[in-house]
Amino acid sequence: MTAEEFKITTLGKAALASPLKECAFVQEGRTVVYDTDASVVKGYIDRNEEIPAFELAGPREKIFHDPAWSRAAILTAGGLCPGLNEVVKFLTLTLIQRYGVPVVYGIRYGYRGLNPRYGLSPLMLDENVVDNIHEEGGTILGSSRGEEDVDTCVDTLVRMNVNMLFCIGGDGTARGAHAVAEAAARRKLPLSVIAIPKTIDNDIGFIDTSFGFATAVLNAGRAVTGVHNEAKGAFNGVGLVKVMGRDSGFIAASATMANPFVNYCLVPEVDFDLESGDHALLPHLLERLNKRHHAVIIVAEGAGQKFFDDKTELRDASGNILKKDIGLLLKDRITGYCKAHGAEVSVKYFDLGYTIRSVPAEGTDAIFCGILAQNAVHAAMSGRTDMMVGHWAGKFTHVPIALTVRARKKIQLDSPLWTSVKSITVF
C-alpha cells in the first residue's frame, strides 16, 4: 500500500466559515494510520516513505459549500439492511438543523430515481418526515439494484441543482457513487459525492465494520437460541441455520461467538467436504449425534457451493452471483446420510436470510448509524468527494471509494475471530 492511495479528492479550497457552534473541529491533516503494527510503521519510517493513513473524519472549521445555496440528495441502493432509516434521518437532521441546508431530496429506489424514464419524483425530506422513521425497518426511500446511465443521473442532479449526493449502500452502490463523482469531475461540476457503507455481510474493504452488521448478529443470535432448544428437544435433533454471507462469513462466525450453542460454523472462506475427505462434515456430525444426540449448525449462504452439480452462474441486477441454497442441500444430505447409516435424525431448517436484514438498528448499531451520517455531512460540506465514510482503529475516517471497492473483505483464518470460533466449535 502507498500513502497516495489514501488521498481524498476535494472540489477546491474550503474558504467559508462553518456555521457550527461550540464544535470540536478536526484540524486538516489529521490521520489514522492504516497498519497499526508498530514494526510495519517503523519500516515506512526507516525507508523514508510516507505512512499510509486515512484522513480523520469530523467537522471542519472551513467549509466549501455555502449552506444557504445548497441542495442535498440522499439515496439507498442494494439490499435492505438494519439502520437505513437511521442514516437517512441523521443525514437529514444534520443538513437542515446544523448546517441550515434548505432543501434535502430523498431519491426513490436508488439510482433508478435519478433516471427520469421511471417517473419517480423525489421525496422532500425534513424534520417531520424523518421524525420516527428510525423505528421502522427497511428504507422509506425504497431501494433497487442495477446500473443506470451515469450521465443521465448527473443530468438529473444538475437540473435539481444538487451539489451534495449521499449514497447509502454496499460495494455496488459505492461503485455507482464513484462513477457519478468521476462524471461530475469531467464536467467540472462542484458536486460532493459521499458513500456510506451498508452491508450486513460486513465485507467492504478498508472499513472495520459497517452499519447494520451488529444488529444482524444480534437477531441471528436470538434465533440460534431457539434453534438450540429445537435440536435438544428431539432425539438426534439437528438445528440448521442459514444466514447471509455471499463471500464472507462474518455473520455466521460472529453469531457463533455471541451464542456458543453452535457446534458447526460453515463459512465461504473455509473449504469442507461432506461424506469423505480430511474435513468431512457428515461422518463427524453422525459421531456427535451418537454421543450427544443433538447438534446446531450455522452456515453462510456462500459456503459449500462446490457441492451443486449445476454450475450455471446466475447474477442479480447488481452483478452479484446468486448462491444456490446450501441450507436445503445440507438438510437433504444430512437426512440421507443418517438414514443410510441406520441412524434416526430430525433436521429443523431455519433460513434467516431476509428476516434479519429488514429490522431497525438496535443499541450501539443505531448510534453508529448516527455518527456515520453526521460525518458524511461534515465531509460533503467541506468539499470532499468520491469518498466513503469509514471506521478504523476506533476512529471515523475518510476512505477513497476506489480503495474500498478493490476487493471484498473476508475472514482471515489466523484472526482472533476465527481462532475463537474454532476454539468453541467441534468441526
Phi and psi in degrees as a GROMACS rama.xvg file:
@    title "Ramachandran Plot"
@    xaxis  label "Phi"
@    yaxis  label "Psi"
@TYPE xy
-118.433  154.637  THR-2
-62.1785  -30.1521  ALA-3
-62.6258  -32.9703  GLU-4
-67.444  -14.3477  GLU-5
-99.5071  0.704806  PHE-6
-71.0289  139.624  LYS-7
-99.8774  137.499  ILE-8
-79.83  136.682  THR-9
-123.286  155.875  THR-10
-82.6693  -18.3569  LEU-11
159.882  -170.925  GLY-12
-70.8694  131.693  LYS-13
-85.5577  108.034  ALA-14
-118.132  -6.11969  ALA-15
-94.3736  143.884  LEU-16
-71.9089  133.443  ALA-17
-66.2355  140.789  SER-18
-78.2683  -5.86377  PRO-19
-67.6842  137.259  LEU-20
-115.034  152.174  LYS-21
47.1938  53.9813  GLU-22
-123.44  139.766  CYS-23
-85.0915  93.286  ALA-24
-72.0943  147.963  PHE-25
-90.5198  128.199  VAL-26
-72.1759  139.075  GLN-27
-60.9883  141.414  GLU-28
97.3145  -10.0049  GLY-29
-75.6253  139.552  ARG-30
-137.16  168.728  THR-31
-123.421  116.831  VAL-32
-62.1162  133.7  VAL-33
-66.6502  -54.3498  TYR-34
-96.8905  113.41  ASP-35
-87.2209  3.68451  THR-36
-75.8813  118.659  ASP-37
-59.6213  -35.0017  ALA-38
-67.4975  -35.9587  SER-39
-67.9778  -43.4571  VAL-40
-60.901  -41.5176  VAL-41
-61.0904  -36.0092  LYS-42
-60.5403  -41.7704  GLY-43
-62.8784  -41.9241  TYR-44
-64.5254  -44.871  ILE-45
-62.738  -33.1776  ASP-46
-87.1843  2.04357  ARG-47
58.8302  39.6573  ASN-48
-107.496  148.957  GLU-49
-67.6459  135.383  GLU-50
-79.6353  126.789  ILE-51
-60.5463  128.355  PRO-52
-153.753  147.051  ALA-53
-81.6917  145.425  PHE-54
-69.6906  135.506  GLU-55
-73.8138  132.452  LEU-56
-79.0227  163.676  ALA-57
137.54  170.833  GLY-58
-69.8608  141.944  PRO-59
-105.996  149.013  ARG-60
-68.6183  -31.3972  GLU-61
-114.008  137.87  LYS-62
-121.25  163.191  ILE-63
-95.7023  -46.4549  PHE-64
-84.9425  137.498  HIS-65
-80.0298  112.862  ASP-66
-55.4348  -39.961  PRO-67
-63.3695  -25.4375  ALA-68
-108.806  15.6643  TRP-69
-98.3962  151.862  SER-70
-135.268  131.769  ARG-71
-114.031  154.448  ALA-72
-134.552  142.938  ALA-73
-126.761  134.811  ILE-74
-135.801  153.372  LEU-75
-121.589  133.198  THR-76
-138.685  161.782  ALA-77
84.3471  -162.05  GLY-78
-72.5692  161.668  GLY-79
-69.4279  161.66  LEU-80
-161.799  142.008  CYS-81
-57.1569  134.238  PRO-82
102.34  -3.64714  GLY-83
-58.4763  -46.9709  LEU-84
-67.4719  -32.5839  ASN-85
-61.1705  -44.4271  GLU-86
-64.814  -44.1992  VAL-87
-58.5191  -42.8973  VAL-88
-63.6226  -48.4353  LYS-89
-69.6833  -33.1038  PHE-90
-60.8082  -48.0524  LEU-91
-62.0401  -48.6685  THR-92
-66.2873  -39.1024  LEU-93
-66.7396  -41.7038  THR-94
-62.8859  -47.4117  LEU-95
-80.8211  -50.719  ILE-96
-80.527  -37.3865  GLN-97
-92.2106  -36.9002  ARG-98
-104.279  -16.7517  TYR-99
78.378  25.5049  GLY-100
-69.6058  125.313  VAL-101
-79.2313  -23.9532  PRO-102
-131.878  124.895  VAL-103
-128.864  116.794  VAL-104
-94.4885  139.976  TYR-105
-101.822  112.437  GLY-106
-80.7463  128.125  ILE-107
-84.4752  136.684  ARG-108
57.7069  50.1355  TYR-109
63.7396  -146.784  GLY-110
-65.2728  -19.7797  TYR-111
-57.8749  -34.5645  ARG-112
-68.5943  -10.1298  GLY-113
-97.1752  3.7505  LEU-114
-108.885  113.184  ASN-115
-62.6694  -16.8499  PRO-116
-67.5142  -16.9408  ARG-117
-87.7335  -13.9731  TYR-118
65.6004  34.7073  GLY-119
-98.549  99.8453  LEU-120
-71.6265  146.086  SER-121
-71.878  159.071  PRO-122
-95.0902  128.942  LEU-123
-80.2317  120.046  MET-124
-99.1535  134.718  LEU-125
-150.894  -175.169  ASP-126
-59.1927  -37.2533  GLU-127
-70.441  -41.6302  ASN-128
-64.0842  -38.8631  VAL-129
-96.1503  7.25569  VAL-130
-50.6533  -51.4558  ASP-131
-120.944  19.1277  ASN-132
-69.2955  -19.6344  ILE-133
-66.961  -15.0232  HIS-134
-83.5385  -7.95262  GLU-135
-106.567  145.813  GLU-136
-79.9331  174.739  GLY-137
74.122  -151.505  GLY-138
-143.189  131.499  THR-139
-67.7688  -16.9685  ILE-140
-86.7313  -14.5561  LEU-141
76.4344  164.426  GLY-142
-143.165  165.479  SER-143
-158.707  163.103  SER-144
-112.057  165.788  ARG-145
103.113  157.805  GLY-146
-90.2429  149.313  GLU-147
-121.344  155.01  GLU-148
-59.3872  121.78  ASP-149
-66.3625  -37.2344  VAL-150
-67.4795  -33.4863  ASP-151
-63.3928  -42.7814  THR-152
-62.1253  -43.9198  CYS-153
-67.0518  -38.8573  VAL-154
-55.7838  -43.4292  ASP-155
-63.4223  -44.4835  THR-156
-61.8517  -37.6548  LEU-157
-64.5796  -45.309  VAL-158
-61.8824  -32.595  ARG-159
-84.1368  -3.1481  MET-160
58.9575  34.028  ASN-161
-82.0226  131.547  VAL-162
-118.332  2.59796  ASN-163
-142.264  124.469  MET-164
-122.558  127.008  LEU-165
-112.321  120.802  PHE-166
-114.007  113.211  CYS-167
-102.249  117.302  ILE-168
172.745  -170.376  GLY-169
-91.6992  -151.935  GLY-170
-67.4605  -33.5282  ASP-171
-64.6326  -42.745  GLY-172
-63.5909  -39.8924  THR-173
-64.7849  -38.5626  ALA-174
-63.199  -38.5661  ARG-175
-62.8309  -42.104  GLY-176
-63.115  -40.4809  ALA-177
-61.3079  -42.4852  HIS-178
-64.4905  -40.8903  ALA-179
-63.7633  -44.4534  VAL-180
-61.8683  -41.1263  ALA-181
-66.449  -41.3323  GLU-182
-64.3733  -40.4613  ALA-183
-64.579  -38.7216  ALA-184
-65.1453  -39.5373  ALA-185
-61.2134  -33.3678  ARG-186
-88.8644  -0.854415  ARG-187
59.7262  41.3446  LYS-188
-91.5493  136.345  LEU-189
-80.993  66.5557  PRO-190
-111.473  119.757  LEU-191
-87.5748  123.27  SER-192
-116.266  115.813  VAL-193
-122.199  126.24  ILE-194
-97.2175  146.746  ALA-195
-124.541  121.926  ILE-196
-73.4918  121.195  PRO-197
-130.533  112.33  LYS-198
-166.156  122.662  THR-199
-70.7772  -15.1541  ILE-200
-72.6759  -15.6  ASP-201
58.8402  39.7964  ASN-202
-111.057  17.1795  ASP-203
-82.8101  131.015  ILE-204
-71.5644  151.084  GLY-205
65.0556  21.2507  PHE-206
-136.583  127.368  ILE-207
-75.9164  -25.6237  ASP-208
-157.137  149.057  THR-209
-115.512  156.543  SER-210
-67.7974  151.149  PHE-211
94.5531  -24.3376  GLY-212
-65.5568  -46.562  PHE-213
-62.2813  -39.2309  ALA-214
-67.1741  -38.6987  THR-215
-62.409  -42.6497  ALA-216
-64.4225  -42.0925  VAL-217
-59.8355  -46.8949  LEU-218
-72.2971  -34.3606  ASN-219
-64.0655  -39.5317  ALA-220
-64.373  -39.1765  GLY-221
-60.8502  -39.7223  ARG-222
-67.7748  -36.7407  ALA-223
-60.6805  -36.0578  VAL-224
-59.0028  -45.8748  THR-225
-66.8018  -37.6503  GLY-226
-62.5274  -40.5859  VAL-227
-62.2148  -42.0065  HIS-228
-63.2147  -40.1717  ASN-229
-62.6675  -42.5799  GLU-230
-64.949  -42.5008  ALA-231
-72.8305  -21.3114  LYS-232
-80.1433  -4.0216  GLY-233
-126.815  148.234  ALA-234
-68.2115  126.738  PHE-235
54.0187  45.9398  ASN-236
-80.839  135.664  GLY-237
-121.211  118.674  VAL-238
-94.8251  117.024  GLY-239
-114.422  120.244  LEU-240
-119.639  127.93  VAL-241
-108.427  133.061  LYS-242
-125.48  168.767  VAL-243
-69.4019  160.826  MET-244
143.595  77.3849  GLY-245
-63.4141  -49.388  ARG-246
-123.828  -11.0938  ASP-247
-133.104  133.956  SER-248
-99.3657  33.1482  GLY-249
-64.7461  -38.4649  PHE-250
-64.4394  -48.0223  ILE-251
-60.034  -45.6621  ALA-252
-66.8904  -43.3112  ALA-253
-70.8809  -38.2575  SER-254
-64.6663  -33.3971  ALA-255
-63.6002  -43.9372  THR-256
-68.7509  -36.5469  MET-257
-74.7599  -23.0896  ALA-258
-138.215  83.8647  ASN-259
-74.1842  41.3589  PRO-260
-86.5484  -17.0086  PHE-261
-73.2133  131.997  VAL-262
-101.226  -29.1447  ASN-263
-132.129  122.695  TYR-264
-119.029  113.58  CYS-265
-111.419  121.605  LEU-266
-129.96  158.99  VAL-267
-62.4047  -26.1469  PRO-268
-74.5744  -15.1832  GLU-269
-120.09  122.189  VAL-270
-75.7659  146.693  ASP-271
-149.256  163.903  PHE-272
-113.052  171.216  ASP-273
-101.635  -65.3338  LEU-274
-103.8  -26.9318  GLU-275
-143.215  162.153  SER-276
116.647  172.309  GLY-277
-67.9455  -25.317  ASP-278
-128.912  62.6345  HIS-279
-93.5995  126.434  ALA-280
-73.2201  -49.7643  LEU-281
-65.2845  -43.4468  LEU-282
-61.1054  -37.9752  PRO-283
-65.9987  -42.0716  HIS-284
-64.4812  -43.3875  LEU-285
-62.4857  -39.6328  LEU-286
-61.5472  -40.8677  GLU-287
-65.8933  -42.1843  ARG-288
-61.4716  -37.9845  LEU-289
-64.501  -26.4107  ASN-290
-96.5456  -44.4266  LYS-291
-112.481  -17.1382  ARG-292
66.8083  16.8105  HIS-293
-162.336  159.008  HIS-294
-160.281  152.872  ALA-295
-123.256  128.934  VAL-296
-120.783  131.973  ILE-297
-118.133  132.903  ILE-298
-133.012  132.257  VAL-299
-77.528  146.984  ALA-300
-58.9427  -26.891  GLU-301
-90.4522  -0.439909  GLY-302
-76.7931  153.104  ALA-303
63.3192  25.2892  GLY-304
-68.371  -17.6405  GLN-305
-68.823  -15.2783  LYS-306
-81.179  -4.80515  PHE-307
-91.0533  130.811  PHE-308
-69.2729  -35.1884  ASP-309
-79.4625  109.993  ASP-310
-94.3928  8.02276  LYS-311
-62.6991  130.982  THR-312
-94.587  122.796  GLU-313
-109.617  142.601  LEU-314
-125.971  151.26  ARG-315
-82.8088  -177.745  ASP-316
-65.4118  -19.7309  ALA-317
-89.3927  -2.47051  SER-318
92.5088  1.71034  GLY-319
-75.2673  137.425  ASN-320
-68.5313  128.11  ILE-321
-80.5642  119.515  LEU-322
-78.9759  144.589  LYS-323
-78.6562  156.53  LYS-324
-76.1476  93.5506  ASP-325
-67.6156  -26.2241  ILE-326
-64.5768  -49.5955  GLY-327
-65.0077  -38.8656  LEU-328
-60.6204  -45.9275  LEU-329
-63.3954  -40.4857  LEU-330
-57.0745  -47.4212  LYS-331
-67.7238  -41.2069  ASP-332
-71.7103  -35.6833  ARG-333
-63.9146  -46.85  ILE-334
-61.0901  -47.1827  THR-335
-65.2951  -40.0236  GLY-336
-65.6253  -45.3599  TYR-337
-64.5183  -41.2112  CYS-338
-62.2699  -41.2721  LYS-339
-64.9063  -24.455  ALA-340
-103.465  16.1819  HIS-341
69.3542  24.8609  GLY-342
-110.142  136.735  ALA-343
-75.2337  143.017  GLU-344
-152.629  146.798  VAL-345
-129.479  105.517  SER-346
-98.974  123.72  VAL-347
-108.884  120.622  LYS-348
-106.828  130.277  TYR-349
-126.713  115.871  PHE-350
-99.6874  105.443  ASP-351
-87.7052  -6.07081  LEU-352
-27.3591  -79.9236  GLY-353
-79.3612  -18.9709  TYR-354
-70.8396  -27.2538  THR-355
-96.2392  -1.33154  ILE-356
-103.476  -7.45424  ARG-357
-109.762  17.7904  SER-358
-101.164  161.812  VAL-359
-68.2744  154.428  PRO-360
-67.139  149.585  ALA-361
-126.288  149.522  GLU-362
55.0205  -130.644  GLY-363
-64.8862  -23.7742  THR-364
-64.8716  -40.9098  ASP-365
-64.6766  -39.4591  ALA-366
-62.6755  -43.0281  ILE-367
-59.0528  -41.4414  PHE-368
-57.3712  -45.9222  CYS-369
-63.0091  -43.8776  GLY-370
-71.1965  -38.7915  ILE-371
-56.9027  -47.8655  LEU-372
-62.8123  -44.2415  ALA-373
-60.3531  -43.1253  GLN-374
-69.0399  -29.052  ASN-375
-63.1638  -42.5037  ALA-376
-65.442  -43.7681  VAL-377
-57.8156  -41.984  HIS-378
-64.1988  -44.9772  ALA-379
-63.5441  -45.9972  ALA-380
-61.8258  -29.6063  MET-381
-81.2337  -1.1913  SER-382
91.2687  12.1254  GLY-383
-79.1146  155.075  ARG-384
-154.515  167.779  THR-385
54.6102  43.6428  ASP-386
-141.573  162.487  MET-387
-118.263  142.137  MET-388
-81.293  125.706  VAL-389
-126.622  -169.324  GLY-390
-145.32  131.62  HIS-391
-154.352  130.305  TRP-392
52.8244  40.1444  ALA-393
81.5349  4.45691  GLY-394
-123.328  150.895  LYS-395
-85.8714  139.007  PHE-396
-133.281  167.669  THR-397
-107.526  127.594  HIS-398
-126.827  126.894  VAL-399
-58.4219  134.878  PRO-400
-59.038  -39.2409  ILE-401
-57.3098  -29.028  ALA-402
-77.213  -41.8968  LEU-403
-68.4075  -31.1466  THR-404
-93.1287  6.97419  VAL-405
-62.5425  -42.2402  ARG-406
-159.895  149.11  ALA-407
-73.2775  141.669  ARG-408
-75.5557  139.342  LYS-409
-130.714  162.19  LYS-410
-64.8731  128.066  ILE-411
-85.4258  125.644  GLN-412
-71.3936  -11.3771  LEU-413
-103.252  12.3917  ASP-414
-79.4096  158.51  SER-415
-56.8421  -35.0557  PRO-416
-61.3985  -54.2439  LEU-417
-72.1007  -34.1703  TRP-418
-60.1094  -40.6802  THR-419
-69.3479  -39.6194  SER-420
-59.651  -46.2178  VAL-421
-62.8445  -29.308  LYS-422
-75.5864  -17.6865  SER-423
-116.031  -0.557968  ILE-424
-109.113  170.594  THR-425
-107.645  -0.35481  VAL-426
